Amino acid sequence: MAIREQVPKPLRGPAGFASLAVMLLGIVVGYILTTVGLTLYFGLDPIEQGAVSTVESISVIAIGVGTFGLGYLGWRGFNYFAY
């Protein structure tokens, strides 16, 4: 039995909209974190040079890419419950 069939019909719409909200937040936060991480990695930040290490900036990029993945899962969930 699929998850869609286990969710009652009146809750499928709100589950789809919740997935859509996860997608939007995932894409926005992922974009911000990835951009900030790239800025820190290439040393384009207005912070004192050397204040953020390369490992820290790569970890910010990785978290941003992971958040993009969460946004993708939200999109998949929206498509799953919406149709």
KEKE-3310 file (N, C-alpha, C; in steps of 0.2 Angstrom, whole numbers, plus 5000, padded with zeros to 4 digits):
npx = (5004:5003:5010:5002:4990:4988:4986:4973:4960:4955:4967:4976:4978:4983:4995:5001:5003:5011:5022:5026:5029:5040:5048:5050:5056:5068:5074:5076:5084:5094:5100:5105:5114:5123:5128:5134:5143:5151:5156:5163:5173:5180:5186:5179:5172:5167:5172:5186:5201:5205:5197:5188:5190:5195:5189:5178:5171:5168:5160:5149:5145:5142:5131:5122:5120:5115:5103:5097:5094:5085:5074:5072:5067:5055:5048:5046:5038:5027:5023:5019:5008:4999:4994)
npy = (4994:5011:5026:5037:5032:5029:5041:5050:5056:5070:5076:5076:5087:5097:5091:5091:5105:5108:5101:5109:5120:5116:5114:5127:5134:5126:5128:5142:5144:5135:5141:5153:5149:5142:5152:5160:5152:5150:5163:5164:5155:5159:5170:5183:5189:5202:5201:5201:5195:5178:5175:5165:5148:5137:5124:5127:5135:5126:5117:5125:5127:5113:5111:5120:5114:5102:5107:5111:5099:5094:5103:5098:5086:5090:5095:5083:5077:5086:5084:5071:5070:5079:5075)
npz = (5000:4996:5002:4999:4998:5011:5018:5023:5012:5014:5020:5010:5002:5011:5014:5002:5000:5011:5008:4997:5003:5010:4999:4994:5004:5006:4994:4994:5006:5003:4992:4997:5007:5000:4991:5000:5006:4995:4993:5004:5003:4991:4997:4996:5005:5017:5029:5040:5033:5032:5043:5042:5039:5026:5027:5035:5026:5015:5022:5024:5011:5008:5017:5011:4999:5003:5008:4997:4991:5001:4997:4984:4988:4994:4983:4976:4985:4984:4971:4972:4981:4976:4964)
capx = (5000:5007:5009:4997:4983:4987:4984:4966:4959:4955:4973:4981:4979:4987:5001:5004:5005:5017:5028:5027:5032:5047:5052:5052:5061:5074:5078:5079:5089:5100:5103:5108:5119:5128:5131:5138:5149:5156:5159:5168:5178:5185:5188:5176:5168:5169:5175:5194:5204:5207:5193:5184:5194:5192:5185:5171:5167:5166:5155:5143:5143:5139:5125:5118:5118:5110:5096:5094:5092:5078:5070:5070:5062:5049:5045:5044:5032:5021:5020:5016:5002:4995:4991)
capy = (5000:5017:5031:5041:5028:5029:5047:5052:5061:5077:5078:5075:5094:5101:5088:5094:5112:5108:5099:5114:5125:5113:5115:5134:5135:5122:5131:5149:5144:5132:5146:5158:5146:5140:5158:5163:5147:5151:5169:5163:5150:5163:5176:5189:5192:5209:5200:5201:5189:5173:5174:5159:5144:5134:5119:5130:5138:5120:5115:5129:5125:5107:5112:5123:5109:5097:5110:5111:5092:5094:5107:5094:5081:5094:5096:5077:5076:5090:5080:5064:5071:5084:5072)
capz = (5000:4995:5007:4997:5000:5019:5020:5021:5006:5016:5022:5005:5000:5015:5014:4996:5002:5016:5004:4993:5008:5011:4993:4993:5010:5004:4988:4996:5011:5000:4988:5002:5010:4994:4989:5006:5006:4989:4994:5010:5000:4987:5000:4994:5011:5020:5035:5040:5029:5036:5049:5041:5036:5020:5029:5037:5020:5012:5026:5023:5004:5009:5020:5006:4994:5006:5009:4990:4991:5004:4993:4979:4991:4995:4976:4974:4989:4981:4965:4974:4984:4972:4958)
cpx = (5004:5005:5003:4990:4982:4985:4977:4965:4959:4962:4978:4983:4984:4994:5005:5007:5011:5023:5030:5031:5039:5051:5054:5057:5068:5078:5080:5084:5095:5104:5107:5114:5125:5132:5136:5144:5154:5159:5164:5174:5183:5187:5185:5172:5171:5173:5183:5196:5207:5203:5189:5189:5191:5188:5178:5167:5164:5160:5148:5140:5139:5132:5120:5115:5113:5103:5093:5091:5085:5073:5067:5065:5055:5045:5042:5038:5026:5018:5017:5009:4997:4991:4988)
cpy = (5006:5022:5036:5038:5028:5035:5048:5057:5068:5080:5078:5082:5097:5097:5090:5101:5112:5106:5105:5120:5123:5115:5122:5136:5132:5126:5138:5148:5140:5137:5151:5155:5144:5146:5161:5158:5149:5158:5168:5159:5154:5169:5183:5192:5198:5207:5200:5194:5184:5171:5167:5154:5140:5128:5121:5132:5132:5117:5119:5128:5118:5107:5115:5118:5104:5100:5111:5104:5091:5098:5102:5088:5084:5094:5089:5075:5080:5086:5074:5065:5076:5080:5065)
cpz = (5000:5000:5005:4999:5007:5021:5018:5016:5009:5018:5016:5002:5004:5015:5008:4997:5007:5012:4999:4997:5009:5005:4993:4998:5008:4999:4990:5001:5008:4996:4992:5005:5005:4992:4994:5006:5001:4990:4999:5007:4996:4990:4998:4999:5014:5027:5035:5037:5034:5042:5048:5037:5030:5022:5031:5031:5016:5015:5025:5016:5004:5012:5015:5001:4997:5007:5002:4989:4995:5000:4987:4982:4992:4988:4974:4978:4986:4975:4967:4977:4980:4966:4960)
residu = (MET:ALA:ILE:ARG:GLU:GLN:VAL:PRO:LYS:PRO:LEU:ARG:GLY:PRO:ALA:GLY:PHE:ALA:SER:LEU:ALA:VAL:MET:LEU:LEU:GLY:ILE:VAL:VAL:GLY:TYR:ILE:LEU:THR:THR:VAL:GLY:LEU:THR:LEU:TYR:PHE:GLY:LEU:ASP:PRO:ILE:GLU:GLN:GLY:ALA:VAL:SER:THR:VAL:GLU:SER:ILE:SER:VAL:ILE:ALA:ILE:GLY:VAL:GLY:THR:PHE:GLY:LEU:GLY:TYR:LEU:GLY:TRP:ARG:GLY:PHE:ASN:TYR:PHE:ALA:TYR)
# end
